[in-house]
Every structure is written in C-alpha cells, then in structure tokens.
Amino acid sequence: MQLDDLKNFLELSRVPNMTHASDHLGISQPALSRSLARLEKDLGHLLFDRNGRRLSLNARGEVLVPHAARIVSELQDAKARLAALQDPEEEVVSLSYVTSFGSWLVPSLIEDYRSIAPSVRFILDGGPADHVLESVRDGGPDIGFLSPRPETGDVIWTELVRQPLALTVPPGHPLAGRSQVTAEDLHGLGFVMFRPEYGLRQIADRLFRDLGVSPHIAMEVTEMSTLRALVATGAGAAIMPVETPPSTSVAQIPLAAPVTRTAGMIVSANRGMPPAVARFARFVGEWGSGR
C-alpha cells in the first residue's frame, strides 16, 4: 500500500469528483483512477459507489477515512520531527483538532502566536473528537483541541472557551419566532446531526437524554458547513453553536435549559513536551484564561 494512494483517497473523500480531485492533487485523472483502483485492490473492497465521474463514499470508505487520515498525519509528523533533529533551530508543533474548530479557534490561536513566534511551524490534523483524543493519547500530535471534556485521566485538560448552543431551524420554521424552546418543542422534529464520534453529537445526545427526548435523526454529517446548509434547505433541525454575527440562512432559538459546548486543549499526561510545544501550550492556556 502506497502513501500517495492514501493521500489521493482522502482527497477524493473530500472532493468526490475525479475531475476536481485530480486538479486539486495536480495529477491526471487516469493516474488518480489507477491510484484508487490500486488501493481498492490492496484492501479487497470498493470504497466508492460510482456514477460516471461522480463518486459517493460508501460505508467501507467511511470506515477507512479516519484510519487513512491518522496514517498520513503520523508519517507527516514523523518526517517533521526527523527534520527537526537535523535542524535543531526549527520549532515544530503538531496539533489535532475537531473539524469545526478549524474555521475559527485553531487559525486564531496560530495567528496570534505567530505574531510573537513567527519561526514556529505547525502540523495540523482535523477530525472527530474521538480521533483527536485517541491520537494524543497514542503519542501522535503534541496538542489536541476538542469538545466535550474527555473523561479520562491520561490527558491534561485546559478549558479555553464556552459556546452557547441553540436549536437551529430554517427561516420560516414554526419555531423560528420563539424566544426559547422547551423539551416539548423538540419532540417530533427531524434532526440533522454529526456522526456519533463527533463531540457536538455527543453533547446533543446527552442533552436529549437529559430532556427525555428521542430525536428522529434524518441525516448524519461530518462538517459544520454541511450541517448548516442542510438545515437551511429544510432537511431537519440541529443543535448548533450560536453564530456571531447571526446567520441569515438559518434561525437560532435559545434552549430553555441552556447548554454550552466547552472547547479545550489536551496534552498527554504521560509524556514530556519539547520546549517549542511547552511554550505554545502556555500561550494557549493564557489565551483561554483571558477570555
């Protein structure tokens, strides 16, 4: 099995179109087709359902995605660490984070830190909360950002920021004009939710459990932008962080029993941190305490 085949597979999982994916990768469509065929032969399974040039990731492909991402990330991390041994002056910090933090929290932290430490190089790996926790525990990335707080003693947690959550529906929905919604309002709604390994899904599951609500799950997704877009088109309601400024594509109604998503940083409790990592971790902790 070749590393490039796994990288090509991950790109196709994000952009399931041979033309667009090959453009992004900078290779020809025949080369990309051969790469995918080679990987599927190695694994003994088809990973996509075909419809012309359009591909649809199937259940087997979905199983492979987090494993392939972890393999690629680990090898990239290893290469960076080996390079740092050759060049001790180079500072490298590897981060794993839940996908939805990739659009605001992680870029904000990196931008602020590089204003005072411009030479630091970051290696980034986004994925579900379970992947972030597992990868940090297994000795992969130096630092993880996730939510909710892990219930395990082998990582050290630092709370950074709390985001209030709200019921999110399309504009014009019967609940859209309410000042708040109760558990009774949630009964009978169809929901678009993250997959079970994602932190926001775990928070929503706990909320529904506490309220005695058995939600009808119409769809499961892996990206916040997809979740919002599906809600906007009327595919279902969702439990989402309150957006600032408010979105015009969806309506958000506060929950009568307020619920928050707590974003935090984790580091392994069982391994030391190189100086560059320790400096960044201290910066992040101070950033969180100042909010």
Residue pairs with C-beta under 8 A, 6 or more apart in sequence:
1 39
1 42
1 43
2 35
2 38
2 39
3 71
3 72
3 75
4 35
5 35
5 36
5 38
5 39
5 42
6 39
6 68
6 71
6 72
7 25
7 72
8 21
8 25
8 27
8 32
8 35
8 36
8 39
9 35
9 36
9 39
9 47
9 61
9 64
9 68
10 65
10 68
10 69
10 72
11 21
11 24
11 25
12 18
12 21
12 32
12 36
12 48
12 55
13 57
13 61
13 65
15 21
15 24
16 48
16 54
16 55
16 56
16 57
17 53
17 54
17 55
18 29
18 32
18 33
18 53
18 55
19 29
19 53
21 32
22 28
22 29
22 31
22 32
25 32
27 35
29 53
36 47
36 48
39 47
40 46
40 47
43 60
43 64
45 60
46 58
46 60
47 57
47 58
47 60
47 61
47 64
48 55
48 56
48 57
48 58
48 61
49 55
49 56
49 58
57 65
66 127
66 128
66 131
66 197
69 125
69 127
69 131
70 127
70 131
70 135
70 140
73 96
73 123
73 125
73 135
73 140
73 141
74 140
76 123
77 94
77 123
77 140
77 141
80 92
80 94
80 121
80 123
81 92
83 90
83 92
84 90
84 91
84 92
89 119
90 119
90 121
91 117
91 119
91 120
91 121
91 276
92 120
92 121
92 122
92 123
92 276
93 120
93 121
93 122
93 123
93 142
93 143
93 276
93 277
93 280
94 122
94 123
94 124
94 125
94 140
94 141
94 142
94 143
95 106
95 122
95 123
95 124
95 125
95 141
95 142
95 143
95 144
95 145
96 125
96 126
96 127
96 131
96 132
96 135
96 136
96 140
96 141
96 143
96 144
96 145
97 105
97 106
97 124
97 125
97 126
97 132
97 144
97 145
97 146
98 126
98 127
98 128
98 129
98 132
98 145
98 146
98 147
98 198
98 199
99 126
99 127
99 128
99 198
99 222
99 223
99 224
100 200
100 223
100 224
101 126
101 145
101 146
101 263
102 124
102 126
103 224
103 225
105 145
105 160
105 161
105 263
106 124
106 145
109 283
109 284
109 287
110 122
112 283
112 287
113 120
113 280
113 283
113 284
114 120
116 283
117 279
117 280
120 276
120 280
123 141
125 135
125 140
125 141
127 135
128 194
128 195
128 197
128 198
128 199
128 222
129 146
129 147
129 148
129 197
129 198
129 199
129 202
130 197
130 198
131 197
132 141
132 144
132 145
132 146
132 266
133 144
133 146
133 150
133 152
133 155
133 266
135 141
135 144
136 143
136 144
136 155
136 266
136 267
136 268
137 152
137 154
137 155
137 268
139 268
139 271
142 267
142 273
142 274
142 277
142 281
143 265
143 266
143 267
143 277
143 280
143 281
143 284
144 155
144 265
144 266
144 267
145 160
145 263
145 264
145 265
145 266
146 199
146 263
146 264
146 266
147 199
147 200
147 203
147 261
147 262
147 263
147 264
148 199
148 202
148 203
148 261
148 262
149 157
149 159
149 262
149 264
150 157
150 266
153 269
154 268
154 269
154 270
155 266
155 267
155 268
155 269
156 266
156 267
156 268
156 269
157 264
157 265
157 266
158 264
158 265
158 266
158 281
158 284
158 285
158 288
159 262
159 263
159 264
159 288
160 263
160 264
160 265
160 284
160 287
160 288
160 291
161 262
161 263
161 288
161 291
162 260
162 261
162 262
162 263
163 241
163 242
163 260
163 261
163 262
163 263
164 241
164 242
164 254
164 258
164 259
164 260
165 203
165 207
165 239
165 240
165 241
165 242
165 255
165 259
165 260
165 261
166 239
166 240
166 241
166 242
166 252
166 253
166 254
166 255
167 175
167 181
167 185
167 186
167 237
167 238
167 239
167 252
167 253
167 254
167 255
168 228
168 231
168 237
168 238
168 239
168 240
168 250
168 251
168 252
168 253
169 175
169 176
169 231
169 237
169 250
169 251
169 253
170 176
170 231
170 232
170 233
170 234
170 250
170 251
171 232
171 248
171 249
171 250
171 251
173 237
173 251
175 181
175 185
175 237
175 253
176 251
176 253
178 185
178 253
179 253
179 254
180 253
180 254
180 255
180 256
181 253
181 254
181 255
181 256
182 256
183 211
183 212
183 213
183 256
183 257
186 208
186 211
186 213
186 215
187 213
188 216
189 215
189 216
189 236
189 237
190 216
190 217
190 218
190 235
190 236
190 237
191 204
191 215
191 216
191 217
191 218
191 236
191 237
191 238
191 239
192 217
192 218
192 219
192 220
192 221
192 227
192 230
192 231
192 235
192 236
192 237
192 238
193 201
193 204
193 215
193 217
193 219
193 220
193 221
193 227
193 238
193 239
194 200
194 201
194 204
194 220
194 221
194 222
194 227
195 201
195 220
195 221
195 222
196 202
196 205
198 222
199 261
200 239
200 240
200 241
200 261
201 220
203 239
203 259
203 261
204 215
204 239
207 239
207 255
207 259
208 214
208 215
210 257
211 257
218 235
218 236
219 230
219 235
219 236
221 227
221 230
224 240
227 238
227 240
228 238
228 240
228 247
228 249
228 250
229 249
230 236
230 238
231 237
231 238
231 240
231 250
232 249
232 250
239 259
240 250
240 252
241 261
242 252
242 254
243 250
243 252
246 252
264 288
265 281
265 284
265 285
265 288
267 273
267 277
267 281
273 281
